[in-house]
Amino acid sequence: MKTRIIVSAVALLLAFTWISCSDGSLFPGSVAFPTIPKFLVAVDNKGAGTNVNVFPIDPITGVLGAAVIGSPFDLGMTDGITLAVHPNGRFVYAADGNDGSIHAWRVNETTGTPVEIAAKVLNASDSFFMPSGTTTSPTHVITVTPNGKFLYSANNDATVGAYSIGSNGALTHLGDLTSTGLCDTGAITANDSFVWVTDTCGNSGPWNVMTMKIGSNGALTNVSSVALTSVFTWLWSIQVNPAANFLYVGDEGGNAQVYSFSIAVDGSLTQLGPQIVENNSSDCRDFAHSPDGKFFYTTDDDTVVHAFSVNTTTGAITELSASPYAGGSGQVVADITGHFVYLADEEGTGQVIGFTRDMTTGALTLIGNTTTANGQAQAIGIVR
């Protein structure tokens, strides 16, 4: 009985843990953000219909429970390639590769039931970047700022879309920024001050990473670009670390998968040393940083997950000795407490794969696999 009381007390304490945004502000209003994972949302990719799965997360073990009542849900998705969860842990945004639409959902914090916040919005090109030869892709084409005020989309053309986020989670289109020399925006990431986007111009390049500054109203202005060399085909993924002083970019295939950059005060990038090779046949499809920025995890089409330690002073990265782990090629997410990592195995088993994290070493331990309704999980997100 004593053990049960202690565990229950820990769970209760965790449930009432809150955090504020990285800039010290709170959004919306003066309400801070919860941290404890409650549900995992996973979108299957087998065409339109009932393809949005929701599973409860045990906050102590990370185990996914049986799908919530009503799951899978039909929320108008056809090809969900990215989920971005608002810092408040309730609003979920989904990018549909079928028509370039961005969907906004609110997930009930008690039942896990997702409902549409507003009608979907279409980006400038009515499409998102889909790597050559693939019909689906976990390319991270939308991103939400840590303060929860804005969402940005890579529009699969020369533009990046800017949207404000209302107090109810609805998106309002602010405009699209065109970058000179940019031909095909692909992966995107942001902090509260800057947006970075890859140029996925094709197998022959050029391959650029663009920096854009976020204005007080959310509008973007161009800052600079950096050209990468020795790219195998295209730049598939990108993520800024939690402290916003380093940025990492993933390549597709060949012998150069991860590029590292330092970030200057104006958001411009400087490449750090040579690129890191994961292995000669993989591609770096998605990133997930641990909350402390000391580790990150990447997925690839060899259906494994790579784990890297990060020197938070220099930005240098080293693959863990036990890496890679059996995993998948879809989206990867780390929960905000740092205890769990989940990924979608859309080209392997089609399941959601869960891991616990060693908070000191970054090592992963398998929790187990969870089967979605249609058996092809690709885009996932954690609701709090």
Secondary structure, 3 states (H helix, E strand, C coil): CHHHHHHHHHHHHHHCCEECCCCCCCCCCCCCEECCCCEEEEEECCCCCCCEEEEEECCCCCCECCCCCCCCECCCCCCEEEEEECCCCCEEEEEECCCCEEEEEEECCCCCCEEEEEEEEECCCCCCCCCCCCCCCCCCCEEECCCCCEEEEECCCCEEEEEEECCCCCEEEEEEEECCCCCCEEEEEECCCEEEEEECCCCCCCEEEEEEEECCCCCEEEEEEEEECCCCCCEEEEEECCCCCEEEEEECCCCCCEEEEEECCCCCEEECCCCECCCCCCCCCEEEECCCCCEEEEECCCCEEEEEEECCCCCCEEECCCCCEECCCCCEEECCCCCEEEEECCCCCCCEEEEEECCCCCCEEEEEEECCCCCCEEEEEEEC
